[in-house]
């Protein structure tokens, strides 16, 4: 029960991290790049909003499809394991033995485990799913929740850097304010991300900030080169 | 050996899918949105290239960090399991028994497995890593390979829709050609993605195409609304 809860909350956090990492970085970098090339904040805002909408939908629905695929995959493997246990039980028993042989369990031990597992087909299939294939039963609401969380996180992440262009009059000023806001947000985000994933928080914060600024710097330079 | 190979190739494919899904969708949608708002292909191309560079770096380095984090996490859990096996072996033995009790193995069977596992600390820790924590030892080159694959896939995916704006003279024409190219590429990509992940290929292709067109349509409408 506790473990299950832990798993769900970590999926939620991982979805926020997925959405917000890209959301804070890509629209910021795009706006920075355009600031090197155009003189109107409206174009930067238009492109930025278009990017955020596109990214939000693409990543959100992408997360939905990924969740659905994971579930379909689990169910098709589950059916296959039930079939194999039914049709070729000797082969499946051999596979169980091999799993334990790899951990130094002797023949008698392997035989004993196999006989006990084979008594109940549900237990046996559950065991093969987890220990042979490494698959956990996915949460039925995972795909939907994942889509919403990733999409919203991307939106929130994207509007923070873009907001600077709303209350400035020239892309150069917008970029300066946006860089300050985004550096601050990337650092805070990197800090909490590292905390929840159990990484050194300060190093993690610096890494995340560096990636964001690097992406924006590269976009800025290349856009200046083109225009 | 075969399983290991299967795992690596599926990680490679999964990285291509991650990079290309977003690469084919977001720059296309951004260009579509801008085409509703500006009259110069140069701005669309500048914004598109800036987005592709930013996305490529953000996603590539993001993949790198994710891979590194996975590895650090594995190593810190490994150290903890070695410590626990050393300091509180009775507690770890209880945990092994609980794992097997859940699958209907009786007391005598649990005891036998525990005794055999405990004979070799490396085997025992490996067992706990995989069966208690569900962690597989990550490939040492995973982070670097993942970064390169995701970044390149994003670039390739992004330049396909953008190419239309290079050989047309007005964003409206660019958008029309880009939509044709991208619909075609999304369909092909969705088809192969579904094939390799074992999903129904035609349905999968249609889903991927629909997401891309939906994102682009939304970006187009909202950009038109703003400008």
Interface residues (C-beta under 8 A of the other chain):
Chain A: X21 X22 X25 X26 X28 X29 X30 X32 X33 X34 X37 X38 X42 X43 X45 X46 X47 X49 X50 X51 X53 X54 X55 X57 X58 X59 X61 X62 X65 X69 X72 X73 X76 X100 X103 X104 X105 X106 X108 X109 X112 X113 X116 X117 X119 X120 X123 X124 X126 X127 X130 X131 X134 X136 X197 X198 X199 X207 X208 X211 X212 X214 X215 X216 X218 X219 X220 X222 X223 X226 X227
Chain B: X21 X22 X25 X26 X28 X29 X30 X32 X33 X34 X37 X38 X42 X43 X45 X46 X47 X49 X50 X51 X53 X54 X55 X57 X58 X59 X61 X62 X65 X69 X72 X73 X76 X100 X103 X104 X105 X106 X108 X109 X112 X113 X116 X117 X119 X120 X123 X124 X126 X127 X130 X131 X134 X136 X197 X198 X199 X207 X208 X211 X212 X214 X215 X216 X218 X219 X220 X222 X223 X226 X227
